[in-house]
Amino acid sequence: MKAKKFLFIGIAFIAIVFGLTALKNDDKSFEISKQLNIYATLFRDVNLFYVDEVEPEKLVTTGIKAMLKSLDPYTVYYPESEMEDVKLMTTGEYAGIGSVISQKGEHVIIREPYKGSPADKAGLLPGDIILAIDGHSVQGKNTEEVSNLLKGQPGKEITIKIQRAYEAKPLEKKTIREKIQLPNIPYYGMLNDKTGYLYLTSFTDKSAADVRSAIIALKNEGATSLILDLRGNAGGLLDQAVEIVNFFVPRNSKVVNTKGKVKQWDKEYVATNNPIVPEMPLAVLIDRGSASAAEIVSGALQDLDRAVLIGERSFGKGLVQTVRDLAYNTKLKVTTAKYYIPSGRCIQALDYSHRNPDGSVGKVPDSLISEFKTQAGRKVYDGGGITPDIKIEPKEYARITQELVLQDLTFDFVNDYALRHPNIAPLKEFKITEEIYDEFIAYLKEKEFTYKTETQQILTKLIEAAKAEKYYEEAESQINTLEKSFVHSIDRDMEVFKEEITLFLTEQFIQRYYYLEGTIEYRTSHDEEIAKAIEILNDETAYQNILRPAK
């Protein structure tokens, strides 16, 4: 068997070498031939002579991924085993149980079953520890490995063994894999009698159709203005972005054009249809997580003076990827072009073509940022994301609030509470009572919750430096005085920062009992950006002054 393997590799190597010799027509072709020849001989010798047995497919995949990583984060190789990932990326569809899972210590847990999914119908709950799948232990496996075991052929029954709090023995849950369609729009609805709200999370092949349906439904409910929420939307398919922009702008409006090294990627995309809401006042919400196709939509609507943008500066991904078929059912997602929105600006923030000596990537320097103008003559800039018309700085939360979230204690407490209380008040009526908050404080004490403030962390580093430099003994009394001054109390901090802790805790409760849809609905009435958007949309003068300021 081993001899056949060596013979196969030898024949493949000879074929590569003879095939490559035909490329030596010029210096560049020769350099390509030379480097591939080196790779082929290196791979052959590692495979033949390395002390332990190697897996050729794994070795080559590792090499390819490392090579592509040196280009940019978006150029990715997909072996045949990862075709489901490609399908999920482009369609939002996969076959599985319909649940978010995550790593928690040494275990993989159920983080969030989707409402109505196989996981939900089987009774899997947030916080359940996954022990085995179809009799195979998952001990020591990471989330990717467990996810691969949960995914598979639709219609097939699988058995999931879990450990749940308050249960003495593990439980077995049977469920049937289904085709899971991740929603592009997990929520839309009316915020008041005339303002519609639409939360778009991705740009898959169904996004434009879903947005169209949502807009029409909101119009039928009486919407005369619209908020399009693109916060956290990492992008997706370019054609879907173009079609969505077309819902708001006149036919033949330029939306975006792409420019690449190969001329076939130079293309201009225009609105090809009549808009469905050409005059409806529009506010678009963006943040640091809005990228790629989300930036095409928000940037084009800004450049065409069609929407007021509210929130934070967007991510800054002005690169276009194309998925290409390779041999043996593998694929390559490769960056083929940069995109330019109607004003002519490219909003790519990081320059991957010019790395720093240490391999890191720097942002486009301010000296190279250029000014452009919108259709109405407003000033806009390239070089790093879309700057909103109305900036709202992200809130800075207290250290205790950050630690409660980072240490997953709000998640753990709510799951513990839910196992003891199957129901809570209706979504619009629920609030954290004094009784629940006191119970949370008692829970934290039971779990021996502790944390260091930033001041304490700096003081610890100061003490370490003083000891290393032999100054500690001389300054010990002053340092002890500082330590006592900076001691904090959990009880005190829980009272001082009660308002923001309550906000996080409330969202965790609503997500646990009312799923993602309930969480988004709750946020619509407790969100600063949404409140600002409603204010602007209700003030026609302010809205027009932003889009067409007096010169």
PLY file of the C-alpha trace (Angstrom):
ply
format ascii 1.0
element vertex 551
property float x
property float y
property float z
element edge 550
property int vertex1
property int vertex2
end_header
0.00 0.00 0.00
2.85 2.35 0.97
4.66 1.58 -2.32
1.55 2.59 -4.28
1.36 5.80 -2.29
4.99 6.61 -3.12
4.41 5.75 -6.79
1.37 8.06 -6.92
3.31 10.92 -5.37
6.24 10.32 -7.72
4.02 10.36 -10.82
2.24 13.51 -9.58
5.59 15.16 -8.93
6.90 14.33 -12.43
3.68 15.61 -14.00
3.96 18.88 -12.09
7.60 19.35 -13.04
7.03 18.63 -16.76
3.91 20.77 -16.79
5.70 23.66 -15.18
8.62 23.68 -17.60
6.23 24.96 -20.24
5.73 28.12 -18.21
9.33 29.35 -18.59
8.49 31.89 -21.25
9.51 34.95 -19.33
10.94 35.93 -15.97
7.63 35.93 -14.12
6.55 32.58 -15.52
9.94 31.14 -14.67
9.67 32.44 -11.09
6.26 30.80 -10.72
7.64 27.56 -12.15
10.64 27.71 -9.84
8.61 28.27 -6.66
6.09 25.54 -7.47
8.96 23.20 -8.23
10.45 23.96 -4.81
7.07 23.33 -3.18
6.60 20.02 -5.00
10.08 18.72 -4.08
9.71 19.91 -0.48
6.34 18.21 -0.11
7.70 15.01 -1.66
10.67 14.86 0.72
8.64 15.70 3.84
6.15 13.00 2.93
8.89 10.43 2.24
11.40 11.15 4.96
9.69 12.81 7.94
10.14 10.62 11.03
6.41 10.13 11.66
3.61 9.37 9.23
2.05 12.55 7.81
-1.40 13.19 6.36
-0.84 14.66 2.86
-4.24 16.38 2.67
-3.87 17.97 6.11
-0.30 19.05 5.35
-1.20 20.69 2.05
-4.34 22.36 3.48
-2.28 23.82 6.33
0.29 25.12 3.86
-2.31 26.66 1.56
-4.15 28.39 4.41
-0.91 29.81 5.82
0.05 31.08 2.36
-3.29 32.80 1.82
-3.27 34.27 5.32
-0.22 36.29 4.29
-2.38 38.09 1.68
-5.50 39.22 3.56
-8.07 37.65 5.91
-10.66 37.31 3.17
-8.78 35.10 0.71
-9.63 31.61 1.93
-9.23 28.01 0.70
-12.12 25.59 1.30
-11.32 21.87 1.08
-14.12 19.48 0.16
-14.85 18.87 3.85
-15.78 22.55 4.31
-18.30 22.92 1.49
-21.09 23.37 4.05
-19.29 26.53 5.22
-19.37 27.92 1.67
-23.08 27.14 1.41
-23.77 28.82 4.75
-21.78 31.88 3.67
-23.72 32.39 0.43
-27.21 31.10 1.31
-27.43 31.24 5.11
-28.54 27.61 4.98
-27.12 24.45 6.52
-28.35 21.08 7.78
-28.17 20.64 11.53
-30.05 21.13 14.80
-30.30 24.95 14.77
-28.34 26.10 17.79
-25.42 28.33 18.65
-22.79 26.42 20.63
-19.76 27.79 22.45
-16.71 26.77 24.46
-17.07 27.11 28.22
-14.01 25.96 30.09
-13.30 22.36 29.10
-16.78 21.82 27.69
-18.85 22.77 24.66
-22.31 24.01 25.64
-25.59 24.93 24.03
-25.49 28.73 23.96
-28.72 29.57 22.15
-31.19 27.24 20.40
-33.07 29.02 17.61
-36.79 29.35 18.18
-38.67 26.44 16.61
-35.46 24.63 15.58
-34.81 20.88 16.10
-32.69 21.79 19.14
-35.56 23.87 20.56
-38.16 21.18 19.87
-35.93 18.54 21.47
-35.79 20.57 24.68
-32.13 21.55 24.58
-31.54 24.59 26.77
-28.87 27.29 27.05
-26.15 26.11 29.40
-26.56 22.39 28.64
-23.13 20.72 28.48
-22.75 18.44 25.44
-21.23 15.11 26.53
-21.72 12.86 23.50
-23.31 12.78 20.02
-24.65 9.46 18.76
-22.68 7.65 21.42
-19.37 9.32 20.57
-17.84 11.31 23.40
-17.00 14.93 22.63
-14.66 15.31 25.57
-11.64 17.38 24.52
-13.25 18.48 21.23
-13.56 22.16 20.32
-16.64 23.97 19.01
-15.72 23.41 15.35
-15.37 19.66 15.86
-18.63 19.43 17.81
-20.39 21.59 15.21
-19.29 19.21 12.46
-20.79 16.28 14.39
-24.10 18.12 14.85
-24.33 19.01 11.16
-25.00 16.45 8.47
-27.65 14.84 6.35
-31.11 16.36 6.92
-33.79 13.96 8.07
-31.38 11.84 10.12
-32.08 11.36 13.81
-29.23 12.02 16.21
-28.94 11.49 19.97
-27.28 14.17 22.08
-26.22 13.37 25.64
-26.11 16.43 27.87
-25.47 17.36 31.48
-27.88 19.91 32.93
-27.77 21.73 36.25
-30.02 20.24 38.97
-30.07 16.88 37.14
-28.22 14.08 38.93
-27.69 12.04 35.75
-26.99 13.00 32.13
-30.00 13.39 29.84
-30.36 12.07 26.29
-32.21 14.21 23.75
-33.21 12.86 20.36
-33.69 15.24 17.48
-33.81 15.14 13.69
-31.51 17.29 11.60
-33.30 19.77 9.37
-32.32 22.36 6.80
-31.73 25.45 8.90
-32.20 28.81 7.23
-30.56 31.60 9.21
-32.84 34.64 8.93
-31.46 37.67 7.11
-34.04 39.76 8.99
-34.57 38.35 12.48
-36.96 41.20 13.29
-38.92 44.02 11.67
-41.87 46.00 12.94
-43.44 49.38 13.64
-41.76 51.51 16.33
-44.67 53.95 16.43
-47.61 54.77 14.20
-45.42 55.92 11.30
-41.82 54.66 11.73
-40.91 51.21 10.46
-37.81 49.35 11.64
-35.89 46.63 9.79
-32.86 44.76 11.20
-30.73 43.19 8.43
-27.96 40.88 9.69
-26.41 39.50 6.48
-26.33 39.61 2.68
-27.09 36.11 1.43
-28.80 35.21 -1.84
-32.23 35.87 -0.30
-31.50 39.18 1.47
-32.89 41.55 -1.17
-36.14 39.58 -1.48
-36.52 39.54 2.30
-35.88 43.30 2.55
-38.42 43.97 -0.22
-41.07 41.89 1.57
-40.36 43.62 4.90
-40.57 47.12 3.39
-43.88 46.34 1.69
-45.26 44.83 4.92
-44.23 47.92 6.89
-45.79 50.23 4.28
-49.02 48.27 4.58
-48.89 48.79 8.35
-48.68 52.55 7.82
-44.95 53.25 7.78
-44.12 56.64 6.28
-40.45 56.56 7.33
-37.96 53.73 7.79
-34.95 52.78 9.92
-32.60 50.24 8.31
-30.34 48.72 10.98
-27.03 47.42 9.59
-25.14 47.31 12.88
-23.02 44.19 13.24
-23.73 43.24 9.59
-20.45 41.84 8.25
-21.63 41.86 4.63
-21.97 39.16 1.99
-23.05 39.15 -1.63
-22.41 42.29 -3.68
-25.40 41.87 -6.00
-27.76 41.79 -3.02
-26.34 45.09 -1.75
-26.89 46.69 -5.15
-30.48 45.46 -5.31
-31.26 46.75 -1.82
-29.88 50.21 -2.64
-32.11 50.15 -5.73
-35.21 49.95 -3.48
-34.50 53.56 -2.45
-32.80 55.28 -5.43
-33.88 56.04 -9.01
-33.28 53.67 -11.86
-29.86 54.04 -13.55
-28.30 55.49 -10.38
-24.70 54.38 -9.99
-24.37 52.21 -6.86
-20.80 50.87 -6.89
-18.02 49.95 -9.28
-15.19 47.45 -8.83
-11.59 47.64 -10.06
-9.14 44.75 -10.06
-5.83 43.63 -11.52
-7.68 41.57 -14.12
-9.89 43.69 -16.37
-12.80 41.26 -16.14
-13.35 42.41 -12.54
-13.75 46.05 -13.58
-17.49 46.53 -13.52
-20.03 49.23 -12.80
-23.23 48.33 -10.96
-26.28 50.55 -11.41
-29.86 50.46 -10.21
-31.76 48.57 -12.90
-35.32 48.90 -11.58
-37.66 51.61 -10.38
-37.42 52.08 -6.58
-40.22 50.85 -4.32
-39.86 53.69 -1.78
-38.23 56.56 -3.69
-39.27 59.33 -1.30
-39.68 57.65 2.10
-37.39 59.30 4.69
-34.67 56.83 5.60
-32.18 56.48 8.47
-29.43 53.85 8.37
-27.71 52.64 11.54
-24.07 51.50 11.32
-21.30 50.61 13.76
-17.78 49.17 13.83
-19.18 45.78 12.87
-20.84 47.04 9.66
-18.61 45.88 6.80
-18.36 45.10 3.09
-21.84 44.85 1.54
-23.27 46.74 4.55
-20.83 49.55 3.73
-21.83 49.51 0.07
-25.47 50.01 1.06
-24.81 52.68 3.70
-22.06 54.40 1.68
-24.05 54.50 -1.55
-27.13 55.85 0.22
-24.93 58.52 1.83
-23.21 59.44 -1.43
-26.57 59.71 -3.19
-27.93 61.84 -0.28
-30.73 59.33 0.16
-30.38 58.47 3.86
-29.13 59.92 7.13
-26.46 57.66 8.65
-26.36 57.35 12.43
-23.97 55.55 14.79
-20.25 54.73 14.68
-17.70 54.71 11.88
-18.00 51.44 9.96
-15.36 48.71 9.71
-13.67 49.73 6.45
-13.67 46.70 4.13
-13.49 47.88 0.55
-12.38 44.56 -0.95
-14.44 42.29 -3.20
-14.15 38.49 -3.11
-15.03 35.96 -5.77
-15.56 32.25 -5.12
-13.80 30.08 -7.71
-14.10 26.33 -8.27
-10.89 24.31 -7.93
-10.09 20.65 -8.57
-11.63 17.83 -6.49
-14.64 19.85 -5.31
-12.55 22.44 -3.48
-13.04 26.20 -3.68
-11.08 29.41 -3.36
-12.58 32.67 -2.10
-10.13 35.23 -3.45
-9.96 39.02 -3.27
-10.26 40.13 -6.89
-11.03 43.85 -6.70
-11.62 46.95 -4.64
-14.98 48.64 -4.70
-15.73 52.33 -5.11
-19.05 53.87 -4.11
-20.80 56.64 -6.13
-18.64 59.56 -4.90
-15.57 57.65 -6.15
-14.15 56.79 -2.73
-12.85 53.42 -1.59
-13.33 52.93 2.14
-10.75 50.17 2.71
-9.13 50.84 6.11
-6.16 48.45 6.11
-3.46 48.32 3.45
-2.60 44.62 3.12
-0.30 45.26 0.15
2.18 47.21 2.29
2.81 45.41 5.56
5.01 46.67 8.38
8.40 44.98 8.98
6.84 42.84 11.74
4.11 41.60 9.38
1.35 43.72 10.89
-0.98 45.79 8.74
-1.30 49.53 9.19
-4.27 51.77 8.53
-4.26 54.19 5.64
-2.42 57.25 7.04
-4.31 60.53 7.42
-1.96 62.14 4.89
-3.32 59.82 2.18
-7.01 60.29 3.00
-8.81 62.18 0.25
-11.92 64.32 0.20
-14.88 63.48 -2.04
-18.34 64.94 -2.47
-21.81 63.48 -2.36
-24.34 64.14 -5.11
-25.53 67.25 -3.21
-21.99 68.46 -2.56
-21.47 67.26 1.03
-17.89 66.38 2.00
-17.09 62.69 2.55
-13.78 60.87 2.87
-12.08 57.61 1.91
-9.42 55.67 3.79
-11.27 53.80 6.46
-14.95 53.06 6.69
-18.09 55.14 6.35
-18.37 58.07 8.75
-21.99 58.56 9.83
-23.75 61.91 9.49
-24.59 61.77 13.20
-21.90 60.19 15.36
-22.89 58.44 18.55
-19.94 57.29 20.59
-20.16 53.79 22.07
-20.86 53.66 25.78
-18.04 52.85 28.14
-19.15 50.38 30.78
-17.82 49.98 34.31
-15.19 47.33 34.95
-17.60 45.26 37.04
-20.15 45.18 34.20
-17.49 44.10 31.72
-16.28 41.34 34.04
-19.79 40.01 34.68
-20.20 39.59 30.92
-16.65 38.33 30.23
-16.88 35.76 33.01
-20.30 34.70 31.66
-21.95 35.19 35.06
-25.05 36.95 33.73
-25.57 34.02 31.33
-25.03 31.45 34.09
-27.33 33.17 36.57
-30.19 33.55 34.10
-29.96 29.88 33.08
-29.93 28.86 36.74
-32.96 31.07 37.38
-34.81 29.73 34.33
-34.45 26.12 35.46
-36.25 27.11 38.67
-38.75 29.51 37.07
-40.18 28.21 33.75
-42.01 31.49 33.04
-41.51 35.22 33.54
-43.69 38.26 32.85
-44.62 39.06 29.22
-41.89 40.74 27.16
-43.28 44.27 27.38
-43.88 43.99 31.13
-40.75 42.19 32.32
-38.25 44.06 34.47
-35.53 43.16 36.96
-37.14 43.41 40.39
-35.26 44.10 43.62
-35.80 40.46 44.51
-34.14 39.23 41.29
-31.26 41.70 41.66
-30.62 40.67 45.27
-30.71 37.03 44.19
-28.10 37.85 41.52
-25.82 39.45 44.14
-26.18 36.35 46.35
-25.36 34.16 43.34
-22.17 36.14 42.66
-21.06 35.72 46.26
-21.76 32.00 46.11
-19.60 31.76 42.97
-16.91 33.84 44.71
-16.96 36.43 41.94
-13.98 38.74 42.03
-12.16 41.04 39.67
-9.49 43.68 39.55
-10.16 47.23 38.51
-7.88 48.81 35.92
-6.31 50.85 38.74
-5.53 47.68 40.68
-4.04 46.04 37.58
-1.76 49.04 37.03
-0.77 48.98 40.71
0.11 45.27 40.46
2.40 46.02 37.52
3.94 48.90 39.50
4.69 46.56 42.42
6.25 43.99 40.08
8.43 46.67 38.47
9.44 48.09 41.89
10.47 44.66 43.09
12.42 43.95 39.90
14.26 47.26 40.19
14.86 46.88 43.98
12.74 49.90 44.96
9.90 48.02 46.66
11.24 47.87 50.23
11.93 51.59 50.23
8.41 52.44 49.03
6.49 49.57 50.67
4.54 51.71 53.15
3.35 54.14 50.43
2.40 51.24 48.16
0.41 49.58 50.98
-1.45 52.85 51.50
-2.29 52.97 47.77
-3.49 49.35 47.82
-5.89 50.11 50.68
-7.16 53.22 48.87
-7.99 51.27 45.73
-9.77 48.33 47.38
-13.26 48.03 45.95
-16.39 46.35 47.29
-18.57 44.09 45.14
-21.65 45.19 47.13
-20.77 48.85 46.59
-20.05 48.40 42.88
-23.27 46.43 42.36
-25.17 49.38 43.82
-23.21 52.18 42.09
-23.47 50.55 38.64
-26.88 48.98 39.17
-28.50 50.71 36.18
-26.10 49.40 33.53
-25.82 45.95 35.15
-29.62 45.74 35.16
-29.66 46.56 31.43
-27.35 43.64 30.59
-29.20 41.32 32.94
-32.57 42.25 31.44
-31.35 41.48 27.90
-30.01 38.12 29.08
-33.40 37.24 30.60
-35.29 38.26 27.49
-32.94 36.30 25.22
-33.33 33.22 27.44
-37.14 33.32 27.55
-38.07 35.14 24.31
-35.21 34.21 21.97
-33.40 36.52 19.54
-36.59 38.11 18.21
-37.61 39.18 21.70
-34.16 40.61 22.41
-34.24 42.79 19.29
-37.79 43.94 20.01
-36.71 44.93 23.54
-33.71 46.86 22.22
-35.84 48.93 19.85
-37.32 50.78 22.84
-34.04 51.00 24.83
-31.55 52.01 22.13
-29.90 55.44 21.82
-29.26 55.19 18.07
-32.84 54.15 17.34
-34.18 56.96 19.52
-32.00 59.45 17.62
-33.15 58.06 14.27
-36.81 58.46 15.26
-36.10 62.03 16.36
-34.48 62.94 13.01
-37.13 61.21 10.91
-39.86 63.06 12.81
-38.19 66.43 12.14
-38.35 67.04 8.39
-36.31 70.26 8.63
-33.47 68.59 10.55
-33.57 65.62 8.16
-33.29 67.83 5.06
-30.60 70.06 6.63
-28.37 67.00 7.06
-28.85 65.73 3.51
-28.84 69.12 1.76
-27.17 71.67 4.03
-27.28 75.33 3.07
-24.17 76.40 1.15
0 1
1 2
2 3
3 4
4 5
5 6
6 7
7 8
8 9
9 10
10 11
11 12
12 13
13 14
14 15
15 16
16 17
17 18
18 19
19 20
20 21
21 22
22 23
23 24
24 25
25 26
26 27
27 28
28 29
29 30
30 31
31 32
32 33
33 34
34 35
35 36
36 37
37 38
38 39
39 40
40 41
41 42
42 43
43 44
44 45
45 46
46 47
47 48
48 49
49 50
50 51
51 52
52 53
53 54
54 55
55 56
56 57
57 58
58 59
59 60
60 61
61 62
62 63
63 64
64 65
65 66
66 67
67 68
68 69
69 70
70 71
71 72
72 73
73 74
74 75
75 76
76 77
77 78
78 79
79 80
80 81
81 82
82 83
83 84
84 85
85 86
86 87
87 88
88 89
89 90
90 91
91 92
92 93
93 94
94 95
95 96
96 97
97 98
98 99
99 100
100 101
101 102
102 103
103 104
104 105
105 106
106 107
107 108
108 109
109 110
110 111
111 112
112 113
113 114
114 115
115 116
116 117
117 118
118 119
119 120
120 121
121 122
122 123
123 124
124 125
125 126
126 127
127 128
128 129
129 130
130 131
131 132
132 133
133 134
134 135
135 136
136 137
137 138
138 139
139 140
140 141
141 142
142 143
143 144
144 145
145 146
146 147
147 148
148 149
149 150
150 151
151 152
152 153
153 154
154 155
155 156
156 157
157 158
158 159
159 160
160 161
161 162
162 163
163 164
164 165
165 166
166 167
167 168
168 169
169 170
170 171
171 172
172 173
173 174
174 175
175 176
176 177
177 178
178 179
179 180
180 181
181 182
182 183
183 184
184 185
185 186
186 187
187 188
188 189
189 190
190 191
191 192
192 193
193 194
194 195
195 196
196 197
197 198
198 199
199 200
200 201
201 202
202 203
203 204
204 205
205 206
206 207
207 208
208 209
209 210
210 211
211 212
212 213
213 214
214 215
215 216
216 217
217 218
218 219
219 220
220 221
221 222
222 223
223 224
224 225
225 226
226 227
227 228
228 229
229 230
230 231
231 232
232 233
233 234
234 235
235 236
236 237
237 238
238 239
239 240
240 241
241 242
242 243
243 244
244 245
245 246
246 247
247 248
248 249
249 250
250 251
251 252
252 253
253 254
254 255
255 256
256 257
257 258
258 259
259 260
260 261
261 262
262 263
263 264
264 265
265 266
266 267
267 268
268 269
269 270
270 271
271 272
272 273
273 274
274 275
275 276
276 277
277 278
278 279
279 280
280 281
281 282
282 283
283 284
284 285
285 286
286 287
287 288
288 289
289 290
290 291
291 292
292 293
293 294
294 295
295 296
296 297
297 298
298 299
299 300
300 301
301 302
302 303
303 304
304 305
305 306
306 307
307 308
308 309
309 310
310 311
311 312
312 313
313 314
314 315
315 316
316 317
317 318
318 319
319 320
320 321
321 322
322 323
323 324
324 325
325 326
326 327
327 328
328 329
329 330
330 331
331 332
332 333
333 334
334 335
335 336
336 337
337 338
338 339
339 340
340 341
341 342
342 343
343 344
344 345
345 346
346 347
347 348
348 349
349 350
350 351
351 352
352 353
353 354
354 355
355 356
356 357
357 358
358 359
359 360
360 361
361 362
362 363
363 364
364 365
365 366
366 367
367 368
368 369
369 370
370 371
371 372
372 373
373 374
374 375
375 376
376 377
377 378
378 379
379 380
380 381
381 382
382 383
383 384
384 385
385 386
386 387
387 388
388 389
389 390
390 391
391 392
392 393
393 394
394 395
395 396
396 397
397 398
398 399
399 400
400 401
401 402
402 403
403 404
404 405
405 406
406 407
407 408
408 409
409 410
410 411
411 412
412 413
413 414
414 415
415 416
416 417
417 418
418 419
419 420
420 421
421 422
422 423
423 424
424 425
425 426
426 427
427 428
428 429
429 430
430 431
431 432
432 433
433 434
434 435
435 436
436 437
437 438
438 439
439 440
440 441
441 442
442 443
443 444
444 445
445 446
446 447
447 448
448 449
449 450
450 451
451 452
452 453
453 454
454 455
455 456
456 457
457 458
458 459
459 460
460 461
461 462
462 463
463 464
464 465
465 466
466 467
467 468
468 469
469 470
470 471
471 472
472 473
473 474
474 475
475 476
476 477
477 478
478 479
479 480
480 481
481 482
482 483
483 484
484 485
485 486
486 487
487 488
488 489
489 490
490 491
491 492
492 493
493 494
494 495
495 496
496 497
497 498
498 499
499 500
500 501
501 502
502 503
503 504
504 505
505 506
506 507
507 508
508 509
509 510
510 511
511 512
512 513
513 514
514 515
515 516
516 517
517 518
518 519
519 520
520 521
521 522
522 523
523 524
524 525
525 526
526 527
527 528
528 529
529 530
530 531
531 532
532 533
533 534
534 535
535 536
536 537
537 538
538 539
539 540
540 541
541 542
542 543
543 544
544 545
545 546
546 547
547 548
548 549
549 550
